[in-house]
Amino acid sequence: MEKAERMGNYERAVALFLAVVITLLAFLIIRPFIVAILSAAALAYIFYPLYLYILDRLVPEFLPQKTSAAIATCAVIVLLVLVPTIFVTTVLTYELRDGYLFLETFITSPGWRLPQLPAPFSGLMGDPAQVKALIGDAAGQLFSWLQGVLKGIPHIFLSIFITVFSTYYFLKHGKDIYNFFVGIFPLPKGRHGQILKRFDDLSRGMVLGQIVVGGVQGVLAWAGFWFLGVPNPVLWGFFTFIISIIPLLGAALVWVPICIYLFVSGYITGEYWRAVTLLLYGTFVISLIDNILKPKIIGGHAKIHPLVILFGILGGIQLFGIPGILIGPLVLTLFDLMIEIYRETL
């Protein structure tokens, strides 16, 4: 009897060891694509209602309905998310490269000196030599970042392919994935549905209320900067988007300094209309849109604490890069929900 018990313990230990080793190897294999897979999961979750909408209205043709609906939804995701992301990233890269080349040429020229600013701003520039060194260091860091982006282009395209491919299967097998996790985490009857609804309210309120409104503000800012002839409008529009989705911050942190820049330029050129136009446009369009759209878009969705969004976005960007804007808050939303469930079960 003891021998049989020892043999059983040995077999369980070997099985556990093999499971750990295989799990570790599996993680090492997919680790380079973790960001792409998590991005696909987030996109599939957000666009799943659209997938169901298309699925209910498809007429059976030569392709199965689930396959057709998943392909159509992925096409929408590519058009709405991936194509604009690739476009903005490409334009940003060119704008940053041009900015670096301009700074390099401008600073290294023998006759370089700081422009003469009006009296209220003249004391803000500091020592010209220090300013020149600071700009040179910033240009060097920018060039290093651009080199990293260019070297990573093949990996970016591979990640996009994996994201789209994974999103297709997440959409098509959404119910199977849900049933799989229900089997792994057994809870009282009906509890999984309550958890899913609560997470849906929290996450969609966050996504719609923060990211969508921030995107609208970024586009409006880009349009205004482009019309007024502000250098690198896509770059500043992108910064407006990032700043707008972070709680306690706002688009004014971007357009107000640019407005001051236009006033200073107007002092030199004698044209103040650009600065005045941006002041009015930024106040009554870019910044005001947050107070108008956010309550209407969120509607009855549950609100999530600003700290969860703040840490989710900043930590997500640091850990996952740009996709972390979406992944980070969703992960922290799930964590917040788990804490709530734990408190309810005490």
DRENPA-528700 format. One record per residue (C-alpha): residue number from 1; residue in three letters; z, x, y. Coordinates in pm, whole numbers, plus 50000, padded with zeros to 5 digits. Example, Ala and Ser with C-alpha at 12.3 -4.5 7.8 and 13.67 -1.06 7.14 Angstrom:
residues 2
{i:1&aa:ala&z:50780&x:51230&y:49550}
{i:2&aa:ser&z:50714&x:51367&y:49894}
//
This chain:
residues 346
{i:1&aa:met&z:50000&x:50000&y:50000}
{i:2&aa:glu&z:50090&x:50281&y:50239}
{i:3&aa:lys&z:49770&x:50464&y:50148}
{i:4&aa:ala&z:49563&x:50155&y:50221}
{i:5&aa:glu&z:49744&x:50111&y:50554}
{i:6&aa:arg&z:49682&x:50473&y:50649}
{i:7&aa:met&z:49316&x:50435&y:50553}
{i:8&aa:gly&z:49293&x:50123&y:50771}
{i:9&aa:asn&z:49451&x:50305&y:51065}
{i:10&aa:tyr&z:49214&x:50597&y:51013}
{i:11&aa:glu&z:48910&x:50368&y:51008}
{i:12&aa:arg&z:49023&x:50191&y:51326}
{i:13&aa:ala&z:49081&x:50527&y:51497}
{i:14&aa:val&z:48736&x:50652&y:51396}
{i:15&aa:ala&z:48576&x:50327&y:51510}
{i:16&aa:leu&z:48757&x:50345&y:51845}
{i:17&aa:phe&z:48658&x:50711&y:51890}
{i:18&aa:leu&z:48292&x:50633&y:51818}
{i:19&aa:ala&z:48300&x:50334&y:52052}
{i:20&aa:val&z:48441&x:50551&y:52334}
{i:21&aa:val&z:48187&x:50828&y:52271}
{i:22&aa:ile&z:47892&x:50588&y:52257}
{i:23&aa:thr&z:48012&x:50406&y:52568}
{i:24&aa:leu&z:48044&x:50738&y:52753}
{i:25&aa:leu&z:47695&x:50844&y:52645}
{i:26&aa:ala&z:47553&x:50508&y:52748}
{i:27&aa:phe&z:47715&x:50542&y:53090}
{i:28&aa:leu&z:47576&x:50894&y:53135}
{i:29&aa:ile&z:47229&x:50766&y:53049}
{i:30&aa:ile&z:47232&x:50481&y:53301}
{i:31&aa:arg&z:47439&x:50660&y:53567}
{i:32&aa:pro&z:47132&x:50772&y:53769}
{i:33&aa:phe&z:47029&x:50406&y:53792}
{i:34&aa:ile&z:47366&x:50244&y:53856}
{i:35&aa:val&z:47278&x:50164&y:54216}
{i:36&aa:ala&z:46943&x:50010&y:54113}
{i:37&aa:ile&z:47108&x:49800&y:53840}
{i:38&aa:leu&z:47388&x:49679&y:54069}
{i:39&aa:ser&z:47132&x:49601&y:54339}
{i:40&aa:ala&z:46932&x:49401&y:54086}
{i:41&aa:ala&z:47243&x:49210&y:53978}
{i:42&aa:ala&z:47327&x:49127&y:54341}
{i:43&aa:leu&z:46971&x:49018&y:54421}
{i:44&aa:ala&z:46948&x:48809&y:54105}
{i:45&aa:tyr&z:47275&x:48636&y:54189}
{i:46&aa:ile&z:47175&x:48563&y:54549}
{i:47&aa:phe&z:46827&x:48435&y:54459}
{i:48&aa:tyr&z:46930&x:48251&y:54141}
{i:49&aa:pro&z:46928&x:47910&y:54318}
{i:50&aa:leu&z:46567&x:47979&y:54420}
{i:51&aa:tyr&z:46488&x:48067&y:54057}
{i:52&aa:leu&z:46634&x:47734&y:53941}
{i:53&aa:tyr&z:46443&x:47549&y:54214}
{i:54&aa:ile&z:46114&x:47704&y:54103}
{i:55&aa:leu&z:46200&x:47648&y:53736}
{i:56&aa:asp&z:46258&x:47274&y:53787}
{i:57&aa:arg&z:45922&x:47230&y:53958}
{i:58&aa:leu&z:45699&x:47436&y:53735}
{i:59&aa:val&z:45439&x:47269&y:53521}
{i:60&aa:pro&z:45406&x:47435&y:53177}
{i:61&aa:glu&z:45104&x:47663&y:53175}
{i:62&aa:phe&z:44995&x:47967&y:52979}
{i:63&aa:leu&z:45324&x:48145&y:53055}
{i:64&aa:pro&z:45670&x:48015&y:52958}
{i:65&aa:gln&z:45849&x:47840&y:53243}
{i:66&aa:lys&z:46137&x:48091&y:53258}
{i:67&aa:thr&z:45895&x:48383&y:53272}
{i:68&aa:ser&z:45685&x:48222&y:53545}
{i:69&aa:ala&z:45991&x:48127&y:53752}
{i:70&aa:ala&z:46139&x:48478&y:53720}
{i:71&aa:ile&z:45808&x:48641&y:53820}
{i:72&aa:ala&z:45771&x:48407&y:54119}
{i:73&aa:thr&z:46129&x:48472&y:54232}
{i:74&aa:cys&z:46082&x:48848&y:54201}
{i:75&aa:ala&z:45766&x:48818&y:54410}
{i:76&aa:val&z:45966&x:48640&y:54681}
{i:77&aa:ile&z:46237&x:48910&y:54664}
{i:78&aa:val&z:45974&x:49182&y:54701}
{i:79&aa:leu&z:45821&x:49008&y:55003}
{i:80&aa:leu&z:46148&x:48919&y:55173}
{i:81&aa:val&z:46364&x:49221&y:55086}
{i:82&aa:leu&z:46187&x:49521&y:54938}
{i:83&aa:val&z:45870&x:49528&y:55150}
{i:84&aa:pro&z:46060&x:49505&y:55484}
{i:85&aa:thr&z:46311&x:49762&y:55356}
{i:86&aa:ile&z:46034&x:50008&y:55261}
{i:87&aa:phe&z:45858&x:49946&y:55594}
{i:88&aa:val&z:46172&x:49997&y:55803}
{i:89&aa:thr&z:46269&x:50307&y:55603}
{i:90&aa:thr&z:45921&x:50457&y:55650}
{i:91&aa:val&z:45914&x:50387&y:56023}
{i:92&aa:leu&z:46269&x:50516&y:56063}
{i:93&aa:thr&z:46173&x:50839&y:55888}
{i:94&aa:tyr&z:45876&x:50893&y:56121}
{i:95&aa:glu&z:46078&x:50804&y:56431}
{i:96&aa:leu&z:46359&x:51041&y:56332}
{i:97&aa:arg&z:46110&x:51317&y:56253}
{i:98&aa:asp&z:45935&x:51271&y:56588}
{i:99&aa:gly&z:46273&x:51271&y:56760}
{i:100&aa:tyr&z:46367&x:51596&y:56588}
{i:101&aa:leu&z:46037&x:51765&y:56680}
{i:102&aa:phe&z:46075&x:51645&y:57041}
{i:103&aa:leu&z:46431&x:51779&y:57065}
{i:104&aa:glu&z:46335&x:52108&y:56903}
{i:105&aa:thr&z:46043&x:52164&y:57143}
{i:106&aa:phe&z:46232&x:52040&y:57446}
{i:107&aa:ile&z:46550&x:52241&y:57392}
{i:108&aa:thr&z:46378&x:52567&y:57298}
{i:109&aa:ser&z:46154&x:52562&y:57605}
{i:110&aa:pro&z:46251&x:52838&y:57856}
{i:111&aa:gly&z:46280&x:52602&y:58153}
{i:112&aa:trp&z:46500&x:52346&y:57981}
{i:113&aa:arg&z:46777&x:52198&y:58193}
{i:114&aa:leu&z:46974&x:51876&y:58218}
{i:115&aa:pro&z:46817&x:51605&y:58435}
{i:116&aa:gln&z:46978&x:51537&y:58772}
{i:117&aa:leu&z:47173&x:51211&y:58729}
{i:118&aa:pro&z:47321&x:50985&y:58995}
{i:119&aa:ala&z:47673&x:51065&y:59114}
{i:120&aa:pro&z:47863&x:50817&y:58889}
{i:121&aa:phe&z:47711&x:50976&y:58577}
{i:122&aa:ser&z:47678&x:51341&y:58677}
{i:123&aa:gly&z:48029&x:51432&y:58563}
{i:124&aa:leu&z:47983&x:51285&y:58217}
{i:125&aa:met&z:47736&x:51545&y:58089}
{i:126&aa:gly&z:47968&x:51848&y:58076}
{i:127&aa:asp&z:47856&x:52208&y:58059}
{i:128&aa:pro&z:47475&x:52235&y:58009}
{i:129&aa:ala&z:47510&x:52515&y:57752}
{i:130&aa:gln&z:47752&x:52310&y:57542}
{i:131&aa:val&z:47529&x:52004&y:57566}
{i:132&aa:lys&z:47230&x:52212&y:57457}
{i:133&aa:ala&z:47421&x:52352&y:57159}
{i:134&aa:leu&z:47544&x:52004&y:57063}
{i:135&aa:ile&z:47194&x:51858&y:57074}
{i:136&aa:gly&z:47063&x:52152&y:56871}
{i:137&aa:asp&z:47326&x:52101&y:56600}
{i:138&aa:ala&z:47247&x:51729&y:56586}
{i:139&aa:ala&z:46876&x:51805&y:56554}
{i:140&aa:gly&z:46946&x:52049&y:56269}
{i:141&aa:gln&z:47154&x:51793&y:56080}
{i:142&aa:leu&z:46880&x:51536&y:56135}
{i:143&aa:phe&z:46620&x:51772&y:55991}
{i:144&aa:ser&z:46834&x:51837&y:55683}
{i:145&aa:trp&z:46871&x:51462&y:55631}
{i:146&aa:leu&z:46495&x:51412&y:55663}
{i:147&aa:gln&z:46432&x:51683&y:55403}
{i:148&aa:gly&z:46666&x:51503&y:55165}
{i:149&aa:val&z:46485&x:51173&y:55223}
{i:150&aa:leu&z:46142&x:51326&y:55160}
{i:151&aa:lys&z:46260&x:51499&y:54841}
{i:152&aa:gly&z:46408&x:51172&y:54718}
{i:153&aa:ile&z:46092&x:50961&y:54763}
{i:154&aa:pro&z:45991&x:50973&y:54392}
{i:155&aa:his&z:46343&x:50867&y:54291}
{i:156&aa:ile&z:46335&x:50587&y:54550}
{i:157&aa:phe&z:46016&x:50440&y:54404}
{i:158&aa:leu&z:46160&x:50468&y:54053}
{i:159&aa:ser&z:46476&x:50291&y:54171}
{i:160&aa:ile&z:46268&x:50013&y:54329}
{i:161&aa:phe&z:46077&x:49964&y:54003}
{i:162&aa:ile&z:46401&x:49951&y:53802}
{i:163&aa:thr&z:46554&x:49709&y:54054}
{i:164&aa:val&z:46262&x:49466&y:54032}
{i:165&aa:phe&z:46238&x:49499&y:53653}
{i:166&aa:ser&z:46613&x:49443&y:53607}
{i:167&aa:thr&z:46616&x:49152&y:53852}
{i:168&aa:tyr&z:46348&x:48981&y:53644}
{i:169&aa:tyr&z:46560&x:48997&y:53329}
{i:170&aa:phe&z:46883&x:48905&y:53509}
{i:171&aa:leu&z:46712&x:48591&y:53639}
{i:172&aa:lys&z:46548&x:48501&y:53311}
{i:173&aa:his&z:46862&x:48550&y:53102}
{i:174&aa:gly&z:47121&x:48443&y:53360}
{i:175&aa:lys&z:47284&x:48183&y:53133}
{i:176&aa:asp&z:47295&x:48425&y:52839}
{i:177&aa:ile&z:47468&x:48686&y:53057}
{i:178&aa:tyr&z:47717&x:48423&y:53178}
{i:179&aa:asn&z:47793&x:48317&y:52819}
{i:180&aa:phe&z:47835&x:48682&y:52719}
{i:181&aa:phe&z:48103&x:48741&y:52981}
{i:182&aa:val&z:48270&x:48410&y:52898}
{i:183&aa:gly&z:48302&x:48533&y:52540}
{i:184&aa:ile&z:48444&x:48869&y:52648}
{i:185&aa:phe&z:48699&x:48721&y:52891}
{i:186&aa:pro&z:48839&x:48406&y:52729}
{i:187&aa:leu&z:49012&x:48172&y:52974}
{i:188&aa:pro&z:49130&x:47809&y:52960}
{i:189&aa:lys&z:48856&x:47548&y:52945}
{i:190&aa:gly&z:48686&x:47490&y:53278}
{i:191&aa:arg&z:48841&x:47798&y:53435}
{i:192&aa:his&z:48520&x:48002&y:53425}
{i:193&aa:gly&z:48338&x:47732&y:53620}
{i:194&aa:gln&z:48612&x:47725&y:53885}
{i:195&aa:ile&z:48599&x:48104&y:53919}
{i:196&aa:leu&z:48221&x:48102&y:53950}
{i:197&aa:lys&z:48227&x:47831&y:54217}
{i:198&aa:arg&z:48496&x:48011&y:54416}
{i:199&aa:phe&z:48309&x:48342&y:54395}
{i:200&aa:asp&z:47988&x:48163&y:54492}
{i:201&aa:asp&z:48149&x:48016&y:54804}
{i:202&aa:leu&z:48308&x:48344&y:54907}
{i:203&aa:ser&z:48008&x:48567&y:54845}
{i:204&aa:arg&z:47744&x:48337&y:54987}
{i:205&aa:gly&z:47955&x:48276&y:55296}
{i:206&aa:met&z:47979&x:48652&y:55338}
{i:207&aa:val&z:47610&x:48720&y:55270}
{i:208&aa:leu&z:47479&x:48436&y:55484}
{i:209&aa:gly&z:47736&x:48470&y:55761}
{i:210&aa:gln&z:47723&x:48847&y:55804}
{i:211&aa:ile&z:47408&x:49000&y:55662}
{i:212&aa:val&z:47157&x:48726&y:55751}
{i:213&aa:val&z:47288&x:48686&y:56106}
{i:214&aa:gly&z:47301&x:49065&y:56144}
{i:215&aa:gly&z:46941&x:49084&y:56027}
{i:216&aa:val&z:46835&x:48823&y:56284}
{i:217&aa:gln&z:47012&x:49017&y:56558}
{i:218&aa:gly&z:46847&x:49340&y:56442}
{i:219&aa:val&z:46500&x:49184&y:56457}
{i:220&aa:leu&z:46567&x:49031&y:56799}
{i:221&aa:ala&z:46696&x:49366&y:56925}
{i:222&aa:trp&z:46391&x:49549&y:56790}
{i:223&aa:ala&z:46157&x:49298&y:56958}
{i:224&aa:gly&z:46335&x:49338&y:57292}
{i:225&aa:phe&z:46344&x:49719&y:57273}
{i:226&aa:trp&z:45975&x:49731&y:57178}
{i:227&aa:phe&z:45875&x:49499&y:57464}
{i:228&aa:leu&z:46075&x:49700&y:57719}
{i:229&aa:gly&z:45932&x:50031&y:57600}
{i:230&aa:val&z:46260&x:50175&y:57469}
{i:231&aa:pro&z:46189&x:50488&y:57259}
{i:232&aa:asn&z:46228&x:50443&y:56881}
{i:233&aa:pro&z:46278&x:50063&y:56882}
{i:234&aa:val&z:46294&x:50036&y:56502}
{i:235&aa:leu&z:46576&x:50291&y:56489}
{i:236&aa:trp&z:46781&x:50106&y:56751}
{i:237&aa:gly&z:46704&x:49771&y:56590}
{i:238&aa:phe&z:46830&x:49907&y:56258}
{i:239&aa:phe&z:47148&x:50035&y:56423}
{i:240&aa:thr&z:47195&x:49690&y:56577}
{i:241&aa:phe&z:47169&x:49534&y:56231}
{i:242&aa:ile&z:47428&x:49773&y:56084}
{i:243&aa:ile&z:47670&x:49729&y:56375}
{i:244&aa:ser&z:47628&x:49350&y:56378}
{i:245&aa:ile&z:47731&x:49299&y:56016}
{i:246&aa:ile&z:48054&x:49499&y:56057}
{i:247&aa:pro&z:48346&x:49274&y:56159}
{i:248&aa:leu&z:48513&x:49336&y:56496}
{i:249&aa:leu&z:48199&x:49514&y:56619}
{i:250&aa:gly&z:47892&x:49363&y:56777}
{i:251&aa:ala&z:47534&x:49420&y:56882}
{i:252&aa:ala&z:47653&x:49499&y:57236}
{i:253&aa:leu&z:47765&x:49841&y:57110}
{i:254&aa:val&z:47395&x:49926&y:57081}
{i:255&aa:trp&z:47215&x:49738&y:57357}
{i:256&aa:val&z:47473&x:49805&y:57633}
{i:257&aa:pro&z:47435&x:50189&y:57618}
{i:258&aa:ile&z:47058&x:50144&y:57611}
{i:259&aa:cys&z:47089&x:49916&y:57913}
{i:260&aa:ile&z:47285&x:50191&y:58093}
{i:261&aa:tyr&z:47011&x:50439&y:57995}
{i:262&aa:leu&z:46749&x:50208&y:58146}
{i:263&aa:phe&z:46954&x:50178&y:58467}
{i:264&aa:val&z:46973&x:50558&y:58490}
{i:265&aa:ser&z:46598&x:50581&y:58426}
{i:266&aa:gly&z:46545&x:50314&y:58688}
{i:267&aa:tyr&z:46740&x:50522&y:58939}
{i:268&aa:ile&z:46496&x:50808&y:58877}
{i:269&aa:thr&z:46174&x:50600&y:58865}
{i:270&aa:gly&z:46272&x:50318&y:59098}
{i:271&aa:glu&z:46206&x:50047&y:58836}
{i:272&aa:tyr&z:46512&x:49840&y:58749}
{i:273&aa:trp&z:46344&x:49539&y:58590}
{i:274&aa:arg&z:46373&x:49678&y:58235}
{i:275&aa:ala&z:46748&x:49728&y:58266}
{i:276&aa:val&z:46801&x:49384&y:58421}
{i:277&aa:thr&z:46582&x:49220&y:58157}
{i:278&aa:leu&z:46771&x:49386&y:57872}
{i:279&aa:leu&z:47105&x:49291&y:58030}
{i:280&aa:leu&z:47005&x:48924&y:58038}
{i:281&aa:tyr&z:46828&x:48932&y:57701}
{i:282&aa:gly&z:47116&x:49111&y:57531}
{i:283&aa:thr&z:47380&x:48878&y:57676}
{i:284&aa:phe&z:47209&x:48543&y:57625}
{i:285&aa:val&z:46997&x:48612&y:57316}
{i:286&aa:ile&z:47105&x:48907&y:57100}
{i:287&aa:ser&z:47481&x:48868&y:57131}
{i:288&aa:leu&z:47494&x:48491&y:57177}
{i:289&aa:ile&z:47297&x:48429&y:56858}
{i:290&aa:asp&z:47601&x:48537&y:56656}
{i:291&aa:asn&z:47811&x:48250&y:56791}
{i:292&aa:ile&z:47530&x:47998&y:56748}
{i:293&aa:leu&z:47393&x:48086&y:56404}
{i:294&aa:lys&z:47697&x:48199&y:56209}
{i:295&aa:pro&z:47889&x:47867&y:56212}
{i:296&aa:lys&z:47575&x:47672&y:56124}
{i:297&aa:ile&z:47466&x:47906&y:55843}
{i:298&aa:ile&z:47807&x:47941&y:55680}
{i:299&aa:gly&z:47873&x:47568&y:55700}
{i:300&aa:gly&z:48119&x:47464&y:55431}
{i:301&aa:his&z:48123&x:47798&y:55252}
{i:302&aa:ala&z:48464&x:47954&y:55219}
{i:303&aa:lys&z:48546&x:48223&y:55471}
{i:304&aa:ile&z:48641&x:48569&y:55356}
{i:305&aa:his&z:48887&x:48800&y:55529}
{i:306&aa:pro&z:48718&x:49037&y:55778}
{i:307&aa:leu&z:48891&x:49340&y:55623}
{i:308&aa:val&z:48724&x:49269&y:55287}
{i:309&aa:ile&z:48386&x:49265&y:55458}
{i:310&aa:leu&z:48465&x:49573&y:55667}
{i:311&aa:phe&z:48580&x:49790&y:55375}
{i:312&aa:gly&z:48312&x:49645&y:55151}
{i:313&aa:ile&z:48029&x:49738&y:55386}
{i:314&aa:leu&z:48155&x:50080&y:55494}
{i:315&aa:gly&z:48274&x:50182&y:55148}
{i:316&aa:gly&z:47963&x:50038&y:54987}
{i:317&aa:ile&z:47734&x:50238&y:55216}
{i:318&aa:gln&z:47931&x:50556&y:55147}
{i:319&aa:leu&z:47922&x:50504&y:54770}
{i:320&aa:phe&z:47582&x:50341&y:54714}
{i:321&aa:gly&z:47384&x:50413&y:55030}
{i:322&aa:ile&z:47196&x:50130&y:55204}
{i:323&aa:pro&z:47221&x:49895&y:54899}
{i:324&aa:gly&z:47598&x:49920&y:54942}
{i:325&aa:ile&z:47566&x:49682&y:55238}
{i:326&aa:leu&z:47518&x:49411&y:54976}
{i:327&aa:ile&z:47695&x:49555&y:54672}
{i:328&aa:gly&z:48020&x:49664&y:54839}
{i:329&aa:pro&z:48129&x:49328&y:54984}
{i:330&aa:leu&z:48035&x:49146&y:54663}
{i:331&aa:val&z:48247&x:49384&y:54455}
{i:332&aa:leu&z:48546&x:49347&y:54688}
{i:333&aa:thr&z:48496&x:48970&y:54693}
{i:334&aa:leu&z:48523&x:48972&y:54314}
{i:335&aa:phe&z:48836&x:49189&y:54338}
{i:336&aa:asp&z:48988&x:48949&y:54592}
{i:337&aa:leu&z:48914&x:48661&y:54356}
{i:338&aa:met&z:49076&x:48844&y:54062}
{i:339&aa:ile&z:49395&x:48898&y:54267}
{i:340&aa:glu&z:49396&x:48528&y:54352}
{i:341&aa:ile&z:49360&x:48430&y:53987}
{i:342&aa:tyr&z:49638&x:48668&y:53890}
{i:343&aa:arg&z:49871&x:48514&y:54147}
{i:344&aa:glu&z:49792&x:48164&y:54021}
{i:345&aa:thr&z:49870&x:48258&y:53661}
{i:346&aa:leu&z:50211&x:48410&y:53738}
//
